[in-house]
Amino acid sequence: MNIDLDQFVVRRASLEDMRAIAPLFNQYRMFYNQSSDADGAYAYLSERVKQGESVIFAAWDRGLNLTVGFTQLYPSFSSISMRNSWILNDLFVAVDHRGQGVARQLMNAASEYAAETGAKGLELSTGTANKAAQQLYESLGYERDEDFYHYYLRIN
């Protein structure tokens, strides 16, 4: 397969881009067994960006003039190192654009942004069965945490 990385452009999304990204965000949520909510997806993303609570990078297919993937970062902080870091919370590429390097470009944009902001690092998690994602992350230098257990308390 020939991959033309010039076919895609990845850039930080603005508030004006949320209409184009929201359908992908809705698909992403449905992938995780959530009900479709296109209006809610748009409202959620718009509010995060408007409030400065997240940074979103999106990939556009130049030929189709279509948004084909996104990643969303949330800020985090380390008390121990007294530095900021980023949580790469969401990564999604449209099904018909997978395997073309889009996710790798989005991940690279996220790590470049983390470096530009002086972050200590970039953290993410994925399902234990998501082998394709694990392979991508490890190929980019991410290391699986073997030192800590992660816990979660469900409130609602």
Secondary structure as UniProt FT lines:
FT   HELIX           5..7
FT   STRAND          8..12
FT   HELIX           15..17
FT   HELIX           18..31
FT   TURN            32..33
FT   HELIX           38..50
FT   TURN            51..52
FT   STRAND          55..61
FT   TURN            62..65
FT   STRAND          66..78
FT   TURN            79..82
FT   STRAND          83..93
FT   HELIX           95..97
FT   TURN            98..99
FT   HELIX           102..116
FT   TURN            117..118
FT   STRAND          122..123
FT   TURN            128..129
FT   HELIX           131..139
FT   TURN            140..141
//
